[in-house]
Amino acid sequence: MKKVFYSKKVAPFVFILPFVLTVIIFWLLPVVKSVVMSFQDVHPGANTWVGFKNFRRLLGDRIFVIAVNNTVKFTIGMLLLLIPIPMMLACVVNSTIMKHTKIFRTIYFIPALTSVVVAGTIFRLILGESDTALMNRILIFFGHDPVKWLKKPGTGYFALLILACWRWIGVNMMYYIAGLQNISRDLYESAAIDGASGWKQFTKISVPLLKPTTTYVLTISINAGLAMFVESYMLYKGNNSPKNIGLTIVGYLYRQGIEKNAMGYASAVGILLMLIVLVINMIQLTLSGFFKKEDA
């Protein structure tokens, strides 16, 4: 047995076995089970095969369409904010003129370490509809009437974006800082000698050479946007926002599967979400040149 484990052919498989088992048990098997359940009506002790009934119902579900629309808008908003802002902040923090960079990195990264439950509760209090809520006190100070932030589509969308940006800007900034540290300083020094401004150096050196990092950040940001649930759940103190303005695809899955115990229908929602994520990521990676063969 000892010879088997010390074998150069067997040892690599022994090391990857925990990862393979984890993927099979906690990802592959649940996905297969969800696919099967999506074609069934699931009841305690008995499952009834219904074919494509759940998917046909899903495509005609008005609330599901609202959830998809909310999720897409939220994802687009995240991409517009969580790529350029962290990139520029990373360039500033990583620049030679910046002092105490470790302090700034820590400050920006702290929100990622904060529980989203705590953060959502605090943001809900800040954006409360009473006159004493922080945001309304600021509006009143400048002569504006109080706003019911979480009850209107526009301000509710703004609140979700602010919470997501507060939480993830520091994380994406750290990815970009890691990418910037792989870019030679000589390029910036040569550009400065040739008279290139800081903006020119950013657009002509940093942005192109950060393409691999941007591709990664774009991919995880798309996944995070499409999978958004906890932020909305905590901000609205539950899964029932006014007129479903904060409902997301995952929130709708939770509503059907957990709150209404319609596990077959919820599985159909989950499978459709998985396909949407897969298609979007494949398109994004293809457009970014991820699948192109490098020249020898």
C-alpha positions in Angstrom: 0.0 0.0 0.0 2.9 2.4 0.8 4.4 1.8 -2.6 1.1 2.7 -4.2 0.8 6.0 -2.4 4.4 6.9 -3.2 4.1 6.0 -6.8 4.6 8.9 -9.2 1.6 7.8 -11.2 -0.8 7.4 -8.2 0.3 10.3 -6.0 -1.1 13.1 -8.2 -4.6 11.4 -8.2 -4.4 11.1 -4.4 -3.8 14.8 -4.0 -6.6 15.9 -6.3 -9.1 13.3 -4.9 -10.5 15.7 -2.2 -11.2 18.3 -4.8 -12.8 15.9 -7.2 -15.0 14.5 -4.5 -16.0 18.0 -3.4 -17.0 18.9 -6.9 -19.0 15.7 -7.4 -20.8 15.8 -4.1 -21.5 19.5 -3.7 -21.8 20.6 -7.3 -22.3 17.8 -9.9 -24.8 15.7 -8.0 -27.0 18.7 -6.9 -27.0 19.9 -10.5 -28.1 16.5 -11.8 -30.8 16.3 -9.1 -32.0 19.8 -9.9 -32.3 18.9 -13.6 -34.4 15.9 -12.8 -36.6 17.8 -10.3 -37.2 20.6 -12.9 -39.3 18.0 -14.9 -41.3 17.0 -11.8 -43.9 18.2 -9.4 -42.2 17.6 -6.1 -44.4 16.7 -3.1 -43.4 15.2 0.3 -42.9 11.5 -0.3 -43.9 11.5 -4.0 -42.6 13.1 -7.2 -44.8 13.3 -10.3 -43.2 13.6 -13.8 -44.7 16.6 -15.6 -42.2 17.0 -18.5 -41.7 20.6 -19.7 -44.7 22.0 -17.7 -42.5 23.9 -15.2 -40.5 25.6 -18.1 -43.7 26.5 -20.0 -45.1 28.0 -16.9 -41.8 29.8 -16.3 -41.7 31.5 -19.7 -45.2 32.9 -19.1 -44.7 34.0 -15.5 -45.0 37.8 -15.2 -43.2 37.9 -11.8 -40.3 35.9 -13.2 -40.0 38.4 -16.0 -39.8 41.2 -13.4 -37.1 39.3 -11.5 -35.1 38.8 -14.7 -35.4 42.4 -15.6 -34.3 43.5 -12.1 -31.3 41.1 -12.2 -30.2 42.3 -15.6 -30.4 46.0 -14.7 -28.6 45.3 -11.4 -25.8 43.3 -13.2 -25.3 46.1 -15.8 -25.1 48.7 -13.1 -22.5 46.6 -11.2 -20.4 46.3 -14.4 -20.5 50.0 -15.1 -19.3 50.8 -11.6 -17.3 47.8 -10.3 -14.8 47.7 -13.2 -13.7 51.3 -14.0 -13.8 52.6 -10.4 -11.7 49.8 -8.8 -9.2 50.0 -11.8 -8.7 53.7 -11.3 -8.4 53.4 -7.5 -5.9 50.6 -7.9 -3.8 52.8 -10.2 -3.9 55.7 -7.7 -3.0 53.4 -4.7 -0.2 51.6 -6.7 1.3 54.9 -8.0 4.7 56.1 -6.7 3.3 59.4 -5.4 0.8 57.5 -3.1 2.0 57.2 0.5 0.7 54.8 3.2 -0.7 52.5 0.6 -1.2 49.6 3.0 -3.6 51.8 5.1 -5.7 52.6 2.0 -5.7 49.0 0.9 -7.0 47.9 4.3 -9.6 50.6 4.4 -11.0 49.7 1.0 -10.9 46.0 1.7 -12.7 46.2 5.1 -16.3 46.2 3.6 -15.6 42.7 2.1 -14.9 41.4 5.6 -18.1 42.8 7.0 -21.1 40.6 7.2 -23.6 41.4 4.5 -26.3 40.9 7.1 -24.9 43.6 9.3 -24.2 45.9 6.2 -27.7 45.4 4.8 -29.3 46.2 8.2 -27.2 49.4 8.5 -28.0 50.5 4.9 -31.7 49.9 5.6 -31.6 52.2 8.6 -29.6 54.8 6.6 -32.2 54.7 3.8 -35.2 54.5 6.0 -38.4 56.5 5.1 -38.6 58.4 8.3 -37.4 62.0 8.7 -34.8 60.8 11.2 -33.1 58.4 8.7 -29.6 59.6 7.8 -30.2 60.2 4.0 -33.5 62.0 4.7 -31.9 64.2 7.3 -29.3 65.2 4.7 -32.1 66.0 2.2 -34.1 68.0 4.8 -30.9 69.9 5.6 -30.7 71.0 1.9 -34.4 71.9 1.8 -35.6 68.7 0.1 -38.6 66.6 1.1 -37.9 63.1 2.7 -37.8 60.3 0.2 -39.1 56.7 0.6 -35.9 55.3 -0.8 -36.8 51.6 -0.7 -40.3 51.9 -2.1 -39.6 53.5 -5.4 -38.0 51.6 -8.4 -35.3 54.2 -9.1 -34.1 54.9 -5.5 -34.4 51.2 -4.7 -32.2 50.3 -7.6 -29.7 53.0 -6.4 -29.7 51.6 -2.9 -28.9 48.1 -4.1 -26.1 49.4 -6.3 -24.6 51.5 -3.5 -24.6 48.5 -1.1 -23.0 46.2 -3.7 -20.4 48.8 -4.6 -19.6 49.5 -1.0 -19.0 45.8 -0.5 -17.1 44.8 -3.6 -15.0 47.8 -4.8 -12.2 47.0 -2.4 -12.1 43.3 -3.6 -11.9 44.3 -7.3 -9.3 46.9 -6.5 -7.1 44.3 -4.9 -7.3 42.2 -8.1 -6.3 45.2 -10.2 -3.4 46.0 -7.8 -2.1 42.5 -8.2 -2.3 42.9 -12.0 -0.5 46.3 -11.9 2.3 44.8 -9.9 3.0 42.5 -12.8 3.5 45.5 -15.2 7.1 46.7 -15.4 7.8 50.2 -13.9 10.1 50.8 -16.8 7.2 51.2 -19.2 5.8 54.1 -17.1 9.2 55.7 -16.7 9.8 55.5 -20.4 6.4 57.0 -21.1 7.0 59.8 -18.6 10.3 60.6 -20.3 8.5 60.9 -23.6 6.1 63.4 -22.1 3.1 61.1 -21.6 0.6 62.4 -19.0 -0.7 60.3 -16.2 -4.0 59.8 -18.1 -2.1 58.7 -21.2 -0.1 56.2 -19.2 -3.3 54.9 -17.7 -5.1 54.5 -21.0 -2.2 53.4 -23.2 -0.3 51.2 -20.7 -2.4 50.2 -17.7 -5.7 49.5 -19.4 -4.3 47.3 -22.2 -1.9 45.3 -20.0 -4.7 44.8 -17.4 -6.9 43.0 -19.9 -6.5 39.5 -18.2 -7.4 41.0 -14.9 -10.3 42.8 -16.4 -11.6 39.6 -18.0 -11.5 37.9 -14.6 -13.1 40.8 -12.8 -15.8 41.0 -15.5 -16.6 37.3 -15.2 -16.9 37.3 -11.4 -18.9 40.5 -11.5 -21.4 39.1 -14.0 -21.8 36.0 -11.8 -22.2 38.1 -8.7 -24.8 40.3 -10.3 -26.9 37.4 -11.6 -26.6 35.6 -8.3 -27.5 38.6 -6.2 -29.9 37.8 -3.3 -28.6 38.4 0.2 -28.2 42.2 -0.4 -31.8 42.6 -1.5 -33.1 40.3 1.2 -31.4 42.2 4.0 -32.1 45.7 2.5 -35.8 44.9 2.3 -35.9 42.9 5.5 -37.2 39.9 3.6 -38.0 38.6 0.1 -41.1 40.8 -0.5 -40.1 44.2 -1.7 -42.8 46.7 -2.7 -44.1 45.7 -6.2 -41.1 43.3 -6.4 -38.7 46.2 -7.2 -35.9 44.3 -5.4 -36.8 40.8 -6.5 -34.0 38.9 -8.3 -33.9 35.6 -10.1 -32.3 33.9 -7.0 -34.8 35.7 -4.8 -37.6 34.3 -7.0 -36.1 30.8 -6.8 -36.0 31.1 -3.0 -39.6 32.3 -2.9 -40.8 29.3 -5.0 -38.6 26.6 -3.4 -38.5 27.6 0.2 -41.4 29.9 0.9 -44.0 28.1 -1.4 -42.4 24.6 -1.3 -42.6 24.3 -5.1 -39.2 22.6 -5.5 -39.9 21.4 -9.0 -40.7 24.9 -10.3 -37.8 26.4 -8.3 -35.5 23.8 -9.9 -36.6 25.0 -13.3 -35.7 28.6 -12.3 -32.3 27.4 -11.1 -31.6 25.5 -14.3 -32.6 28.4 -16.5 -30.4 30.8 -14.4 -27.5 28.4 -14.9 -28.0 28.4 -18.6 -28.2 32.2 -18.7 -25.0 32.5 -16.7 -23.3 29.9 -18.9 -24.3 31.6 -22.2 -23.4 35.1 -21.0 -20.0 34.0 -19.7 -19.2 32.1 -22.9 -20.1 35.1 -25.0 -18.1 37.4 -22.8 -15.0 35.2 -22.8 -15.2 34.7 -26.5 -15.4 38.4 -27.2 -12.5 39.0 -24.8 -10.3 36.6 -26.8 -10.0 34.1 -24.0 -10.4 31.1 -26.3 -8.0 32.3 -29.0 -4.8 30.3 -29.4 -1.7 32.3 -28.7 0.9 32.6 -31.4 3.8 30.2 -31.0 
